[in-house]
Amino acid sequence: MAVTIDDLKDKVREFCEARDWDQFHGPKDLAIGVSTEAAELLEHFRFQSDEQALALLSDPHSREEIEDELADVLFFVLRFSQRFNVDLNTALMRKIEKSERKYPVEKAKGKNTKYTKL
């Protein structure tokens, strides 16, 4: 069964509203939540080589912890978009279009240089 972004936003809304958390979920608080959860994801990889990081993803326990952190990031992104009427589909497509202009394939392919340096 396919699940849409709107389905996920509805699930997050129901979860939060059942707990009366709207009062704690202003834009600042949700943005902090995204950042905090992203930092918790990053913590798994701090001081790890590429090989060690890949090994973490091969270990079932570590992988589940990493997936939980990714889910937490997604939760806060979905909650922010749900609370403040951000159409994530539109926002992502618009951002990709902007990035395509900044990073044209002929200049950016195979490079990790910032667009101002291409």
C-alpha positions, 0 to 999 in steps of 0.5 A, a space after each residue: 500500500 502506497 502512503 502519501 506525504 499527506 497520509 503521513 502528515 495526518 498520522 503525525 497530526 493525529 498523534 500530536 493532537 491526541 496528546 494536546 501538543 499543538 501548544 508546544 509546536 510553534 515554528 521555532 520549536 519545530 525548527 529546533 526539533 528538526 535540528 536537534 534530531 538531525 544532530 542526533 542522527 549525525 552523532 552516530 557517525 561522528 569520528 567514523 570513517 566511511 567504512 565504519 559508517 557503512 558498517 553501522 548500517 550493516 549492524 541491525 541494532 545500529 541501523 535501527 537507531 539510525 532509522 529511528 533518528 531519521 524518523 524523528 527528523 521526518 516527524 518534525 519536518 512533517 509536523 512543521 509542514 502540517 501545522 503551518 501549511 507547507 506543501 512539501 511536494 511543491 516546496 521540494 520541486 521548487 527547490 530542485 528547480 532552483 538547484 538545477 539552475 545553480 548546479 547545471 549537469 554540465 558544470 556540476 556532474 561529479 563535483 561537490 563544489 559549491 555553485 559559486 565556485 563552479 
